[in-house]
Amino acid sequence: MSVTSWFLVSSSGTRHRLPREMIFVGRDDCELMLQSRSVDKQHAVINYDENSDEHMVKDLGSLNGTFVNDLRIPDQTYITLKLSDVIRFGYDILFLYYSL
């Protein structure tokens, strides 16, 4: 079992630890809440795959999209996240990194 902890960090330095379970990203009642008006109430989901020890992101049909490294990801399609990826939910940018 991996002991690596993955984090998303905002440009202001706020860290969000990614748990080893599915979390919703959005404005209201989500595990990862972003207050930007460019983010939908339920914007995206980040899921953890225990077999591959990887996190994946999926856009939930949001108006302003979810981007990984400036590429908009298709709605309802999981994209595997990698170290140093830049993830954007609407206009909110977060960076992926890990800590041992």
C-alpha positions in Angstrom: 0.0 0.0 0.0 1.4 3.4 -1.0 2.0 6.0 1.8 2.0 8.9 -0.7 -0.4 11.7 0.0 -1.6 13.7 -3.0 -2.6 17.4 -2.8 -4.1 20.1 -4.9 -2.7 23.5 -4.2 -4.2 26.8 -5.3 -2.3 29.8 -6.5 -2.8 31.4 -3.1 -1.1 28.4 -1.4 -4.2 26.7 0.0 -3.7 22.9 0.1 -6.4 20.4 -0.4 -5.5 16.8 0.4 -6.9 14.2 -2.0 -8.4 11.3 0.0 -8.3 7.8 -1.3 -12.0 7.9 -2.2 -14.3 9.7 -4.6 -14.9 13.5 -3.9 -17.1 16.1 -5.6 -15.7 19.4 -6.6 -18.0 22.4 -6.8 -19.5 25.5 -5.0 -22.1 23.9 -2.7 -22.0 20.9 -0.4 -19.0 19.3 -2.0 -15.9 17.8 -0.4 -13.7 20.3 -2.3 -15.5 23.6 -2.3 -14.4 26.4 -4.7 -16.1 29.7 -4.3 -15.6 31.0 -7.8 -18.8 31.8 -9.8 -17.1 30.1 -12.8 -17.5 26.8 -10.9 -20.8 24.9 -11.0 -22.6 23.7 -7.9 -21.4 20.2 -8.7 -18.6 20.8 -11.3 -16.4 17.6 -11.3 -15.5 14.5 -9.4 -12.1 13.2 -8.4 -12.0 9.5 -7.9 -9.2 7.2 -6.5 -8.3 3.9 -8.1 -6.9 1.6 -5.5 -5.5 -0.9 -8.0 -3.4 1.6 -9.8 -2.9 4.0 -6.9 -4.0 6.9 -9.1 -6.5 9.8 -8.9 -8.7 10.6 -11.9 -10.9 13.6 -12.6 -14.2 13.7 -14.5 -16.2 16.8 -15.6 -19.9 16.5 -14.7 -21.1 18.6 -17.7 -20.1 21.9 -16.2 -20.7 25.2 -18.1 -17.1 26.4 -17.9 -15.4 23.0 -18.1 -12.6 21.2 -16.4 -9.1 21.4 -17.9 -5.9 19.3 -17.3 -2.8 21.1 -18.5 -4.9 23.6 -20.5 -6.8 20.8 -22.4 -10.5 20.7 -21.8 -11.5 17.2 -20.8 -14.6 15.7 -22.3 -17.8 15.5 -20.1 -18.2 12.3 -18.2 -14.8 11.0 -19.1 -12.1 10.1 -16.5 -8.6 11.5 -17.0 -5.8 10.1 -14.9 -3.9 12.8 -13.0 -0.1 12.9 -12.9 2.4 14.7 -10.7 2.7 18.5 -11.6 -0.6 18.5 -13.6 -2.3 21.9 -13.7 -6.1 21.4 -13.1 -8.6 24.1 -13.8 -12.2 24.0 -12.7 -13.9 26.9 -14.6 -11.3 29.7 -13.9 -9.9 28.2 -10.6 -6.4 26.8 -11.1 -5.0 24.1 -8.9 -1.7 22.2 -9.1 -1.2 18.6 -8.2 1.7 17.4 -6.1 2.5 14.7 -3.6 4.2 14.4 -0.2 5.7 11.3 1.3 
